[in-house]
């Protein structure tokens, strides 16, 4: 089996090529509303953890707007500096992003005035996933550490279909996902 760095490069390239082949109007329609079986996994009033997608990640903005309109509090990762632990903070404006600023990794995040909050369910970005819920992340370990500290919080991956892998190398700290959503399918929930 290939090592994680080789796989990261392979899936970054596949993801980048896939997104480049999508026209802007198609990208704007993808992942706007969670599928019904996924909604059944979200408790009423749950704090929903999402992320600001980078240029090639599966978009999470549609889910932020959807859950916000349903009355859920939205939480997004925030970093005080590059070496800081990832925390979640309230994301109050998923339409205008008026409560956000560029964080130390160049990604929009809630500003320092936003209150820290722990999600009850978290949607995570990824580079690759398997049909059994294994996840390959960017390699920084931010989500791995957060998930290890919050083992009771269901973690759902958002991905493009092209990110599905037959198998992935795993380590003892790698926590399987609860489910994975792509534009065409819901994988899971996994036991």
N, CA, C and O atoms as a DFTB+ gen file, in Angstrom:
764 C
 N C O
     1  1       0.850      -1.187       0.000
     2  2       0.000       0.000       0.000
     3  2       0.891       1.245       0.000
     4  3       1.933       1.271       0.655
     5  1       0.478       2.264      -0.731
     6  2       1.242       3.507      -0.804
     7  2       1.243       4.214       0.545
     8  3       0.317       4.055       1.340
     9  1       2.299       5.001       0.798
    10  2       2.316       5.753       2.054
    11  2       1.404       6.979       1.935
    12  3       0.979       7.356       0.843
    13  1       1.122       7.578       3.074
    14  2       0.145       8.673       3.122
    15  2       0.562       9.876       2.277
    16  3      -0.294      10.497       1.646
    17  1       1.834      10.219       2.248
    18  2       2.257      11.391       1.468
    19  2       2.060      11.167      -0.024
    20  3       1.641      12.079      -0.736
    21  1       2.359       9.964      -0.502
    22  2       2.138       9.653      -1.920
    23  2       0.644       9.724      -2.229
    24  3       0.243      10.283      -3.249
    25  1      -0.174       9.158      -1.348
    26  2      -1.623       9.205      -1.543
    27  2      -2.156      10.635      -1.491
    28  3      -3.039      10.998      -2.269
    29  1      -1.625      11.443      -0.582
    30  2      -2.078      12.845      -0.516
    31  2      -1.812      13.552      -1.843
    32  3      -2.684      14.252      -2.357
    33  1      -0.635      13.376      -2.390
    34  2      -0.319      14.016      -3.675
    35  2      -1.237      13.504      -4.784
    36  3      -1.712      14.286      -5.608
    37  1      -1.488      12.203      -4.805
    38  2      -2.341      11.597      -5.822
    39  2      -3.768      12.139      -5.721
    40  3      -4.364      12.505      -6.734
    41  1      -4.316      12.193      -4.513
    42  2      -5.701      12.647      -4.357
    43  2      -5.829      14.161      -4.479
    44  3      -6.870      14.642      -4.927
    45  1      -4.816      14.926      -4.101
    46  2      -4.865      16.377      -4.349
    47  2      -4.960      16.652      -5.845
    48  3      -5.737      17.500      -6.283
    49  1      -4.167      15.928      -6.616
    50  2      -4.169      16.107      -8.063
    51  2      -5.513      15.701      -8.667
    52  3      -6.062      16.423      -9.499
    53  1      -6.043      14.553      -8.254
    54  2      -7.338      14.095      -8.777
    55  2      -8.452      15.071      -8.401
    56  3      -9.323      15.373      -9.217
    57  1      -8.419      15.556      -7.174
    58  2      -9.441      16.500      -6.713
    59  2      -9.343      17.808      -7.490
    60  3     -10.360      18.346      -7.930
    61  1      -8.136      18.320      -7.661
    62  2      -7.922      19.569      -8.401
    63  2      -8.420      19.433      -9.838
    64  3      -9.105      20.323     -10.342
    65  1      -8.077      18.318     -10.507
    66  2      -8.513      18.104     -11.884
    67  2     -10.035      17.982     -11.970
    68  3     -10.650      18.501     -12.901
    69  1     -10.629      17.306     -11.014
    70  2     -12.090      17.142     -11.006
    71  2     -12.785      18.497     -10.879
    72  3     -13.711      18.800     -11.631
    73  1     -12.334      19.305      -9.926
    74  2     -12.965      20.615      -9.707
    75  2     -12.747      21.523     -10.915
    76  3     -13.646      22.277     -11.289
    77  1     -11.572      21.462     -11.524
    78  2     -11.289      22.284     -12.703
    79  2     -12.215      21.936     -13.871
    80  3     -12.507      22.790     -14.708
    81  1     -12.672      20.698     -13.928
    82  2     -13.547      20.263     -15.020
    83  2     -15.011      20.663     -14.804
    84  3     -15.822      20.564     -15.725
    85  1     -15.348      21.111     -13.600
    86  2     -16.726      21.534     -13.315
    87  2     -16.910      23.006     -13.660
    88  3     -16.069      23.835     -13.313
    89  1     -18.000      23.332     -14.337
    90  2     -18.246      24.746     -14.588
    91  2     -18.788      25.387     -13.306
    92  3     -19.282      24.691     -12.419
    93  1     -18.693      26.700     -13.218
    94  2     -19.048      27.426     -11.994
    95  2     -20.508      27.211     -11.596
    96  3     -20.806      27.112     -10.406
    97  1     -21.412      27.136     -12.555
    98  2     -22.829      26.962     -12.214
    99  2     -23.085      25.580     -11.613
   100  3     -23.927      25.441     -10.725
   101  1     -22.377      24.568     -12.082
   102  2     -22.512      23.227     -11.505
   103  2     -21.966      23.210     -10.087
   104  3     -22.608      22.672      -9.184
   105  1     -20.796      23.789      -9.878
   106  2     -20.202      23.833      -8.529
   107  2     -21.134      24.546      -7.553
   108  3     -21.214      24.171      -6.384
   109  1     -21.836      25.572      -8.030
   110  2     -22.721      26.344      -7.154
   111  2     -23.925      25.540      -6.680
   112  3     -24.530      25.880      -5.663
   113  1     -24.280      24.485      -7.396
   114  2     -25.452      23.684      -7.043
   115  2     -25.130      22.463      -6.185
   116  3     -26.040      21.797      -5.690
   117  1     -23.861      22.169      -6.008
   118  2     -23.453      20.934      -5.342
   119  2     -23.462      21.091      -3.826
   120  3     -23.036      22.114      -3.290
   121  1     -23.952      20.065      -3.150
   122  2     -23.983      19.975      -1.688
   123  2     -24.697      21.174      -1.044
   124  3     -24.172      21.818      -0.135
   125  1     -25.902      21.450      -1.539
   126  2     -26.711      22.532      -0.967
   127  2     -27.613      22.064       0.155
   128  3     -27.855      22.797       1.115
   129  1     -28.109      20.849       0.036
   130  2     -29.041      20.309       1.023
   131  2     -28.595      18.899       1.376
   132  3     -28.375      18.078       0.486
   133  1     -28.459      18.611       2.665
   134  2     -28.073      17.258       3.075
   135  2     -29.151      16.244       2.684
   136  3     -30.339      16.567       2.698
   137  1     -28.742      15.021       2.337
   138  2     -29.739      13.996       2.028
   139  2     -30.546      13.626       3.279
   140  3     -30.050      13.737       4.400
   141  1     -31.786      13.188       3.076
   142  2     -32.690      12.877       4.197
   143  2     -32.095      11.906       5.216
   144  3     -32.242      12.145       6.415
   145  1     -31.424      10.811       4.799
   146  2     -30.846       9.916       5.813
   147  2     -29.798      10.611       6.686
   148  3     -29.627      10.258       7.852
   149  1     -29.113      11.579       6.133
   150  2     -28.136      12.331       6.924
   151  2     -28.852      13.260       7.902
   152  3     -28.439      13.391       9.054
   153  1     -29.912      13.896       7.447
   154  2     -30.678      14.781       8.337
   155  2     -31.203      14.021       9.544
   156  3     -31.314      14.581      10.635
   157  1     -31.526      12.748       9.352
   158  2     -32.018      11.931      10.466
   159  2     -30.941      11.724      11.527
   160  3     -31.259      11.382      12.666
   161  1     -29.664      11.926      11.168
   162  2     -28.554      11.754      12.111
   163  2     -28.268      13.030      12.907
   164  3     -27.476      13.005      13.849
   165  1     -28.904      14.140      12.537
   166  2     -28.633      15.434      13.164
   167  2     -29.709      15.739      14.205
   168  3     -30.870      15.951      13.855
   169  1     -29.325      15.760      15.480
   170  2     -30.325      16.047      16.521
   171  2     -30.877      17.472      16.403
   172  3     -30.177      18.394      15.983
   173  1     -32.134      17.627      16.779
   174  2     -32.748      18.948      16.789
   175  2     -31.955      19.866      17.717
   176  3     -31.617      19.472      18.833
   177  1     -31.662      21.063      17.274
   178  2     -30.934      22.034      18.078
   179  2     -29.441      21.796      18.177
   180  3     -28.756      22.512      18.908
   181  1     -28.913      20.808      17.461
   182  2     -27.479      20.503      17.527
   183  2     -26.645      21.654      16.982
   184  3     -27.039      22.324      16.027
   185  1     -25.497      21.875      17.594
   186  2     -24.501      22.798      17.050
   187  2     -23.789      22.049      15.929
   188  3     -23.261      20.958      16.142
   189  1     -23.777      22.637      14.738
   190  2     -23.226      21.992      13.553
   191  2     -21.836      22.549      13.259
   192  3     -21.682      23.744      13.008
   193  1     -20.834      21.691      13.292
   194  2     -19.476      22.078      12.921
   195  2     -19.271      21.890      11.429
   196  3     -19.498      20.805      10.894
   197  1     -18.846      22.942      10.764
   198  2     -18.566      22.897       9.329
   199  2     -17.185      23.495       9.094
   200  3     -16.431      23.684      10.049
   201  1     -16.844      23.790       7.871
   202  2     -15.540      24.359       7.547
   203  2     -15.679      25.280       6.353
   204  3     -16.613      25.156       5.561
   205  1     -14.742      26.205       6.233
   206  2     -14.650      27.030       5.025
   207  2     -13.811      26.250       4.029
   208  3     -12.628      26.003       4.266
   209  1     -14.411      25.866       2.927
   210  2     -13.706      25.056       1.939
   211  2     -12.652      25.868       1.204
   212  3     -12.848      27.041       0.885
   213  1     -11.541      25.215       0.948
   214  2     -10.528      25.799       0.073
   215  2     -10.998      25.597      -1.370
   216  3     -12.062      25.022      -1.599
   217  1     -10.228      26.059      -2.322
   218  2     -10.657      26.065      -3.719
   219  2     -11.064      24.693      -4.253
   220  3     -11.928      24.614      -5.126
   221  1     -10.464      23.610      -3.752
   222  2     -10.736      22.295      -4.326
   223  2     -11.474      21.346      -3.388
   224  3     -11.828      20.237      -3.789
   225  1     -11.710      21.760      -2.156
   226  2     -12.437      20.906      -1.222
   227  2     -13.924      20.893      -1.564
   228  3     -14.440      21.820      -2.188
   229  1     -14.599      19.833      -1.148
   230  2     -16.053      19.786      -1.314
   231  2     -16.652      20.971      -0.567
   232  3     -16.287      21.224       0.581
   233  1     -17.558      21.696      -1.198
   234  2     -18.094      22.904      -0.574
   235  2     -18.960      22.597       0.643
   236  3     -19.713      21.624       0.657
   237  1     -18.841      23.441       1.660
   238  2     -19.638      23.296       2.882
   239  2     -20.572      24.482       3.089
   240  3     -21.397      24.461       4.002
   241  1     -20.458      25.513       2.259
   242  2     -21.250      26.737       2.445
   243  2     -22.745      26.479       2.329
   244  3     -23.525      27.069       3.077
   245  1     -23.163      25.616       1.417
   246  2     -24.582      25.307       1.272
   247  2     -25.149      24.666       2.531
   248  3     -26.267      24.977       2.942
   249  1     -24.378      23.771       3.142
   250  2     -24.822      23.144       4.385
   251  2     -24.885      24.176       5.510
   252  3     -25.793      24.131       6.340
   253  1     -23.931      25.103       5.545
   254  2     -23.950      26.141       6.584
   255  2     -25.233      26.961       6.478
   256  3     -25.886      27.226       7.487
   257  1     -25.589      27.356       5.284
   258  2     -26.819      28.139       5.088
   259  2     -28.053      27.306       5.409
   260  3     -28.977      27.784       6.066
   261  1     -28.064      26.060       4.942
   262  2     -29.207      25.177       5.178
   263  2     -29.450      24.994       6.678
   264  3     -30.564      25.208       7.157
   265  1     -28.417      24.600       7.414
   266  2     -28.598      24.344       8.847
   267  2     -28.884      25.636       9.626
   268  3     -29.641      25.621      10.596
   269  1     -28.281      26.748       9.202
   270  2     -28.548      28.031       9.854
   271  2     -30.020      28.401       9.701
   272  3     -30.655      28.840      10.660
   273  1     -30.560      28.225       8.500
   274  2     -31.971      28.526       8.260
   275  2     -32.896      27.635       9.083
   276  3     -34.024      28.023       9.388
   277  1     -32.424      26.447       9.442
   278  2     -33.229      25.529      10.270
   279  2     -33.044      25.795      11.760
   280  3     -33.556      25.043      12.589
   281  1     -32.318      26.857      12.108
   282  2     -32.188      27.260      13.501
   283  2     -30.997      26.703      14.249
   284  3     -30.877      26.906      15.457
   285  1     -30.113      26.001      13.555
   286  2     -28.919      25.453      14.200
   287  2     -27.842      26.528      14.344
   288  3     -27.715      27.409      13.493
   289  1     -27.089      26.450      15.403
   290  2     -25.889      27.280      15.537
   291  2     -24.797      26.614      14.708
   292  3     -24.617      25.397      14.761
   293  1     -24.071      27.426      13.942
   294  2     -22.994      26.924      13.099
   295  2     -21.663      27.268      13.755
   296  3     -21.468      28.382      14.241
   297  1     -20.752      26.301      13.763
   298  2     -19.406      26.492      14.299
   299  2     -18.395      26.154      13.218
   300  3     -18.573      25.194      12.468
   301  1     -17.331      26.947      13.141
   302  2     -16.295      26.768      12.125
   303  2     -14.937      26.789      12.826
   304  3     -14.765      27.505      13.813
   305  1     -13.962      26.006      12.325
   306  2     -12.639      26.007      12.958
   307  2     -11.992      27.391      12.968
   308  3     -12.170      28.205      12.063
   309  1     -11.231      27.610      14.040
   310  2     -10.475      28.855      14.189
   311  2      -9.130      28.502      14.822
   312  3      -9.036      27.634      15.689
   313  1      -8.095      29.203      14.361
   314  2      -6.741      29.039      14.886
   315  2      -6.225      30.395      15.336
   316  3      -6.312      31.372      14.592
   317  1      -5.691      30.463      16.544
   318  2      -5.111      31.722      17.044
   319  2      -3.818      32.046      16.295
   320  3      -3.514      33.213      16.045
   321  1      -3.057      31.005      15.937
   322  2      -1.818      31.133      15.159
   323  2      -1.511      29.766      14.572
   324  3      -2.193      28.794      14.898
   325  1      -0.505      29.667      13.717
   326  2      -0.220      28.417      13.011
   327  2       0.054      27.242      13.941
   328  3      -0.267      26.107      13.589
   329  1       0.625      27.469      15.096
   330  2       0.932      26.384      16.024
   331  2      -0.169      26.090      17.030
   332  3      -0.034      25.181      17.848
   333  1      -1.253      26.848      16.977
   334  2      -2.338      26.704      17.956
   335  2      -3.212      25.494      17.636
   336  3      -3.307      25.054      16.490
   337  1      -3.837      24.980      18.669
   338  2      -4.808      23.905      18.483
   339  2      -6.040      24.466      17.779
   340  3      -6.388      25.636      17.941
   341  1      -6.686      23.616      17.004
   342  2      -7.922      24.010      16.340
   343  2      -9.044      24.058      17.375
   344  3      -9.212      23.137      18.175
   345  1      -9.803      25.146      17.343
   346  2     -11.016      25.237      18.145
   347  2     -12.140      25.639      17.201
   348  3     -11.892      26.117      16.094
   349  1     -13.358      25.444      17.639
   350  2     -14.507      25.885      16.854
   351  2     -15.069      27.143      17.497
   352  3     -15.055      27.286      18.720
   353  1     -15.563      28.054      16.663
   354  2     -16.183      29.289      17.132
   355  2     -17.463      29.517      16.342
   356  3     -17.624      29.012      15.231
   357  1     -18.366      30.284      16.931
   358  2     -19.656      30.558      16.299
   359  2     -19.451      31.288      14.968
   360  3     -18.687      32.248      14.871
   361  1     -20.149      30.807      13.965
   362  2     -20.149      31.383      12.621
   363  2     -21.567      31.896      12.389
   364  3     -22.446      31.145      11.966
   365  1     -21.778      33.164      12.668
   366  2     -23.123      33.725      12.715
   367  2     -23.670      34.175      11.364
   368  3     -24.878      34.371      11.234
   369  1     -22.817      34.345      10.357
   370  2     -23.271      34.938       9.098
   371  2     -22.790      34.135       7.888
   372  3     -21.852      34.554       7.210
   373  1     -23.418      32.982       7.606
   374  2     -22.954      32.179       6.477
   375  2     -23.267      32.763       5.096
   376  3     -22.831      32.211       4.086
   377  1     -24.016      33.870       5.036
   378  2     -24.311      34.492       3.731
   379  2     -23.273      35.534       3.364
   380  3     -22.750      35.512       2.250
   381  1     -22.966      36.434       4.259
   382  2     -22.049      37.525       3.953
   383  2     -20.645      37.320       4.526
   384  3     -19.701      37.995       4.116
   385  1     -20.508      36.391       5.473
   386  2     -19.232      36.136       6.157
   387  2     -18.687      37.384       6.842
   388  3     -17.473      37.556       6.956
   389  1     -19.586      38.252       7.297
   390  2     -19.161      39.507       7.914
   391  2     -18.457      39.301       9.246
   392  3     -17.763      40.194       9.734
   393  1     -18.635      38.125       9.833
   394  2     -18.010      37.846      11.123
   395  2     -16.711      37.049      10.978
   396  3     -16.218      36.481      11.952
   397  1     -16.157      37.007       9.757
   398  2     -14.959      36.207       9.498
   399  2     -13.763      37.061       9.120
   400  3     -13.891      38.211       8.702
   401  1     -12.600      36.455       9.284
   402  2     -11.336      37.074       8.877
   403  2     -10.431      35.961       8.355
   404  3     -10.688      34.780       8.590
   405  1      -9.388      36.341       7.656
   406  2      -8.439      35.355       7.148
   407  2      -7.576      34.874       8.307
   408  3      -6.966      35.670       9.020
   409  1      -7.537      33.548       8.480
   410  2      -6.760      32.952       9.558
   411  2      -5.316      32.704       9.163
   412  3      -4.910      33.031       8.047
   413  1      -4.535      32.126      10.072
   414  2      -3.112      31.923       9.832
   415  2      -2.787      30.936       8.707
   416  3      -1.650      30.903       8.236
   417  1      -3.757      30.135       8.267
   418  2      -3.533      29.203       7.157
   419  2      -4.123      29.727       5.849
   420  3      -4.189      28.998       4.859
   421  1      -4.552      30.998       5.846
   422  2      -5.091      31.605       4.639
   423  2      -6.545      31.253       4.363
   424  3      -7.038      31.500       3.262
   425  1      -7.239      30.683       5.340
   426  2      -8.628      30.278       5.192
   427  2      -9.484      31.185       6.077
   428  3      -9.069      31.574       7.169
   429  1     -10.680      31.517       5.592
   430  2     -11.595      32.334       6.388
   431  2     -11.978      31.581       7.660
   432  3     -12.209      30.372       7.642
   433  1     -12.040      32.326       8.763
   434  2     -12.424      31.756      10.050
   435  2     -13.139      32.812      10.862
   436  3     -12.993      34.005      10.595
   437  1     -13.927      32.383      11.869
   438  2     -14.576      33.372      12.728
   439  2     -13.530      34.272      13.385
   440  3     -12.454      33.812      13.766
   441  1     -13.856      35.546      13.513
   442  2     -12.941      36.503      14.121
   443  2     -12.750      36.251      15.606
   444  3     -13.439      35.422      16.201
   445  1     -11.821      36.963      16.188
   446  2     -11.495      36.774      17.603
   447  2     -12.667      37.119      18.523
   448  3     -12.704      36.668      19.668
   449  1     -13.617      37.909      18.040
   450  2     -14.782      38.267      18.852
   451  2     -15.809      37.142      18.914
   452  3     -16.679      37.163      19.784
   453  1     -15.731      36.163      18.017
   454  2     -16.700      35.061      17.996
   455  2     -16.459      34.127      19.180
   456  3     -15.318      33.808      19.514
   457  1     -17.536      33.701      19.798
   458  2     -17.447      32.844      20.981
   459  2     -17.034      31.427      20.603
   460  3     -17.550      30.873      19.633
   461  1     -16.107      30.831      21.360
   462  2     -15.790      29.410      21.147
   463  2     -17.023      28.562      21.462
   464  3     -17.802      28.889      22.357
   465  1     -17.185      27.486      20.724
   466  2     -18.323      26.594      20.939
   467  2     -17.941      25.205      20.443
   468  3     -17.204      25.077      19.465
   469  1     -18.428      24.184      21.099
   470  2     -18.148      22.803      20.703
   471  2     -19.306      22.261      19.864
   472  3     -20.454      22.301      20.307
   473  1     -19.027      21.759      18.671
   474  2     -20.091      21.173      17.856
   475  2     -20.611      19.868      18.451
   476  3     -19.889      19.148      19.140
   477  1     -21.880      19.584      18.168
   478  2     -22.487      18.309      18.536
   479  2     -22.315      17.278      17.425
   480  3     -22.378      16.072      17.664
   481  1     -22.098      17.769      16.211
   482  2     -21.825      16.944      15.038
   483  2     -20.920      17.773      14.145
   484  3     -21.102      18.986      14.041
   485  1     -19.945      17.140      13.495
   486  2     -18.975      17.920      12.723
   487  2     -18.807      17.328      11.328
   488  3     -18.653      16.119      11.159
   489  1     -18.840      18.212      10.337
   490  2     -18.570      17.855       8.951
   491  2     -17.119      18.204       8.674
   492  3     -16.681      19.323       8.941
   493  1     -16.369      17.243       8.137
   494  2     -14.931      17.431       7.985
   495  2     -14.504      17.345       6.524
   496  3     -15.075      16.578       5.748
   497  1     -13.500      18.135       6.153
   498  2     -12.926      18.010       4.814
   499  2     -11.979      16.814       4.789
   500  3     -11.596      16.298       5.839
   501  1     -11.608      16.380       3.606
   502  2     -10.692      15.247       3.497
   503  2     -10.061      15.212       2.117
   504  3     -10.517      15.879       1.189
   505  1      -9.009      14.424       2.002
   506  2      -8.394      14.185       0.697
   507  2      -8.885      12.885       0.080
   508  3      -9.049      12.791      -1.136
   509  1      -9.121      11.870       0.934
   510  2      -9.598      10.579       0.438
   511  2     -10.393       9.899       1.549
   512  3     -10.226      10.188       2.734
   513  1     -11.264       8.983       1.119
   514  2     -12.067       8.205       2.066
   515  2     -12.294       6.822       1.479
   516  3     -12.153       6.616       0.273
   517  1     -12.646       5.885       2.336
   518  2     -13.030       4.551       1.876
   519  2     -14.515       4.335       2.158
   520  3     -15.129       5.086       2.916
   521  1     -15.074       3.317       1.548
   522  2     -16.488       3.004       1.748
   523  2     -16.772       2.511       3.162
   524  3     -17.933       2.330       3.530
   525  1     -15.730       2.291       3.959
   526  2     -15.942       1.877       5.349
   527  2     -15.672       3.016       6.336
   528  3     -15.693       2.804       7.548
   529  1     -15.418       4.222       5.820
   530  2     -15.291       5.387       6.685
   531  2     -13.880       5.798       7.077
   532  3     -13.716       6.677       7.923
   533  1     -12.867       5.196       6.492
   534  2     -11.511       5.670       6.762
   535  2     -11.305       6.997       6.044
   536  3     -11.865       7.228       4.972
   537  1     -10.498       7.864       6.643
   538  2     -10.297       9.218       6.117
   539  2      -8.806       9.520       6.016
   540  3      -8.032       9.204       6.920
   541  1      -8.418      10.135       4.906
   542  2      -7.066      10.665       4.747
   543  2      -7.191      12.176       4.712
   544  3      -7.811      12.733       3.806
   545  1      -6.605      12.842       5.698
   546  2      -6.671      14.293       5.783
   547  2      -5.484      14.960       5.111
   548  3      -4.687      14.305       4.440
   549  1      -5.375      16.263       5.296
   550  2      -4.313      17.059       4.676
   551  2      -2.926      16.727       5.229
   552  3      -1.920      16.946       4.555
   553  1      -2.873      16.207       6.436
   554  2      -1.573      15.845       7.010
   555  2      -1.157      16.691       8.186
   556  3      -0.143      16.401       8.820
   557  1      -1.917      17.743       8.501
   558  2      -1.574      18.595       9.633
   559  2      -2.023      18.028      10.966
   560  3      -1.507      18.426      12.010
   561  1      -2.973      17.108      10.950
   562  2      -3.454      16.467      12.163
   563  2      -4.434      17.282      12.986
   564  3      -4.801      16.867      14.085
   565  1      -4.869      18.435      12.483
   566  2      -5.774      19.292      13.257
   567  2      -7.083      18.568      13.593
   568  3      -7.500      18.531      14.750
   569  1      -7.720      17.999      12.578
   570  2      -8.969      17.282      12.828
   571  2      -8.714      16.006      13.614
   572  3      -9.517      15.659      14.480
   573  1      -7.621      15.295      13.342
   574  2      -7.310      14.078      14.099
   575  2      -7.236      14.373      15.588
   576  3      -7.809      13.642      16.395
   577  1      -6.541      15.432      15.956
   578  2      -6.412      15.781      17.373
   579  2      -7.765      16.197      17.960
   580  3      -8.124      15.782      19.062
   581  1      -8.512      17.018      17.214
   582  2      -9.806      17.470      17.724
   583  2     -10.751      16.277      17.905
   584  3     -11.424      16.172      18.931
   585  1     -10.805      15.388      16.926
   586  2     -11.685      14.225      17.009
   587  2     -11.272      13.296      18.154
   588  3     -12.127      12.714      18.821
   589  1      -9.966      13.158      18.380
   590  2      -9.490      12.321      19.491
   591  2      -9.930      12.898      20.831
   592  3     -10.238      12.151      21.760
   593  1      -9.960      14.221      20.934
   594  2     -10.377      14.876      22.176
   595  2     -11.900      14.921      22.334
   596  3     -12.410      15.209      23.417
   597  1     -12.615      14.638      21.254
   598  2     -14.085      14.699      21.262
   599  2     -14.664      13.426      20.640
   600  3     -15.373      13.498      19.636
   601  1     -14.369      12.265      21.226
   602  2     -14.763      10.990      20.599
   603  2     -16.269      10.767      20.492
   604  3     -16.716       9.929      19.710
   605  1     -17.048      11.504      21.266
   606  2     -18.509      11.361      21.235
   607  2     -19.161      12.119      20.081
   608  3     -20.344      11.920      19.806
   609  1     -18.404      12.988      19.401
   610  2     -18.974      13.827      18.340
   611  2     -18.928      13.077      17.006
   612  3     -17.841      12.733      16.540
   613  1     -20.074      12.817      16.385
   614  2     -20.077      12.178      15.067
   615  2     -19.351      13.060      14.041
   616  3     -19.538      14.277      14.007
   617  1     -18.523      12.423      13.209
   618  2     -17.761      13.131      12.179
   619  2     -18.201      12.634      10.805
   620  3     -18.131      11.442      10.508
   621  1     -18.650      13.558       9.984
   622  2     -19.150      13.229       8.651
   623  2     -18.269      13.914       7.620
   624  3     -18.081      15.130       7.662
   625  1     -17.735      13.137       6.700
   626  2     -16.885      13.685       5.653
   627  2     -17.701      14.244       4.503
   628  3     -18.738      13.693       4.133
   629  1     -17.219      15.349       3.941
   630  2     -17.772      15.893       2.700
   631  2     -16.689      15.741       1.644
   632  3     -15.544      16.135       1.864
   633  1     -17.047      15.169       0.495
   634  2     -16.024      14.859      -0.509
   635  2     -16.617      14.845      -1.906
   636  3     -17.833      14.790      -2.090
   637  1     -15.729      14.898      -2.879
   638  2     -16.088      14.646      -4.265
   639  2     -16.031      13.137      -4.475
   640  3     -15.287      12.446      -3.779
   641  1     -16.801      12.622      -5.419
   642  2     -16.788      11.181      -5.699
   643  2     -15.393      10.676      -6.075
   644  3     -15.045       9.536      -5.767
   645  1     -14.610      11.499      -6.724
   646  2     -13.278      11.121      -7.173
   647  2     -12.313      10.871      -6.001
   648  3     -11.212      10.360      -6.205
   649  1     -12.719      11.224      -4.798
   650  2     -11.855      11.064      -3.629
   651  2     -12.005       9.703      -2.949
   652  3     -11.337       9.436      -1.950
   653  1     -12.863       8.853      -3.471
   654  2     -13.041       7.522      -2.878
   655  2     -11.844       6.646      -3.213
   656  3     -11.423       6.568      -4.368
   657  1     -11.305       5.993      -2.206
   658  2     -10.158       5.090      -2.358
   659  2     -10.596       3.672      -2.016
   660  3     -11.500       3.471      -1.205
   661  1      -9.954       2.700      -2.632
   662  2     -10.241       1.307      -2.307
   663  2      -9.804       0.960      -0.896
   664  3     -10.495       0.227      -0.188
   665  1      -8.659       1.485      -0.487
   666  2      -8.147       1.284       0.870
   667  2      -7.203       2.436       1.193
   668  3      -6.692       3.111       0.299
   669  1      -6.985       2.645       2.476
   670  2      -6.080       3.697       2.945
   671  2      -5.265       3.163       4.116
   672  3      -5.764       2.363       4.908
   673  1      -4.021       3.601       4.228
   674  2      -3.255       3.202       5.413
   675  2      -3.820       3.914       6.643
   676  3      -4.149       5.099       6.583
   677  1      -3.928       3.206       7.730
   678  2      -4.440       3.812       8.953
   679  2      -3.442       3.621      10.085
   680  3      -2.621       2.703      10.079
   681  1      -3.542       4.508      11.044
   682  2      -2.709       4.455      12.246
   683  2      -3.649       4.406      13.445
   684  3      -4.834       4.708      13.308
   685  1      -3.136       4.027      14.629
   686  2      -4.016       3.903      15.795
   687  2      -4.815       5.172      16.114
   688  3      -5.927       5.080      16.634
   689  1      -4.263       6.359      15.811
   690  2      -4.980       7.596      16.132
   691  2      -6.044       7.964      15.088
   692  3      -6.839       8.873      15.329
   693  1      -6.079       7.292      13.957
   694  2      -7.057       7.603      12.906
   695  2      -8.440       7.126      13.328
   696  3      -8.659       5.933      13.538
   697  1      -9.358       8.055      13.449
   698  2     -10.725       7.728      13.846
   699  2     -11.602       7.613      12.605
   700  3     -11.615       8.525      11.778
   701  1     -12.329       6.518      12.460
   702  2     -13.216       6.394      11.300
   703  2     -14.338       7.430      11.335
   704  3     -14.762       7.878      12.401
   705  1     -14.796       7.790      10.170
   706  2     -15.915       8.722      10.055
   707  2     -17.227       8.009      10.351
   708  3     -17.315       6.785      10.257
   709  1     -18.228       8.772      10.703
   710  2     -19.574       8.240      10.923
   711  2     -20.269       8.012       9.584
   712  3     -21.042       7.066       9.434
   713  1     -19.991       8.883       8.612
   714  2     -20.569       8.798       7.266
   715  2     -19.758       9.704       6.348
   716  3     -18.965      10.524       6.809
   717  1     -19.965       9.545       5.049
   718  2     -19.351      10.418       4.045
   719  2     -20.427      10.787       3.032
   720  3     -21.178       9.928       2.570
   721  1     -20.495      12.071       2.691
   722  2     -21.439      12.565       1.697
   723  2     -20.655      13.048       0.484
   724  3     -19.707      13.822       0.612
   725  1     -21.064      12.581      -0.698
   726  2     -20.520      13.091      -1.956
   727  2     -21.693      13.674      -2.744
   728  3     -22.840      13.518      -2.324
   729  1     -21.442      14.333      -3.862
   730  2     -22.559      14.868      -4.648
   731  2     -23.542      13.801      -5.145
   732  3     -24.681      14.121      -5.485
   733  1     -23.105      12.534      -5.188
   734  2     -23.985      11.501      -5.731
   735  2     -24.404      10.428      -4.737
   736  3     -25.260       9.602      -5.053
   737  1     -23.808      10.423      -3.518
   738  2     -24.064       9.289      -2.635
   739  2     -23.786       9.620      -1.172
   740  3     -22.968      10.480      -0.843
   741  1     -24.496       8.904      -0.315
   742  2     -24.212       8.912       1.119
   743  2     -23.638       7.553       1.478
   744  3     -24.288       6.530       1.265
   745  1     -22.425       7.531       2.019
   746  2     -21.800       6.310       2.500
   747  2     -22.003       6.259       4.010
   748  3     -21.672       7.214       4.713
   749  1     -22.542       5.156       4.508
   750  2     -22.754       5.028       5.938
   751  2     -24.221       5.267       6.263
   752  3     -25.051       5.332       5.357
   753  1     -24.547       5.398       7.531
   754  2     -23.609       5.490       8.637
   755  2     -22.883       4.170       8.902
   756  3     -23.423       3.082       8.702
   757  1     -21.650       4.312       9.355
   758  2     -20.800       3.170       9.658
   759  2     -20.947       2.818      11.119
   760  3     -21.213       3.687      11.949
   761  1     -20.779       1.570      11.435
   762  2     -20.893       1.111      12.828
   763  2     -19.709       1.579      13.645
   764  3     -19.630       1.289      14.839
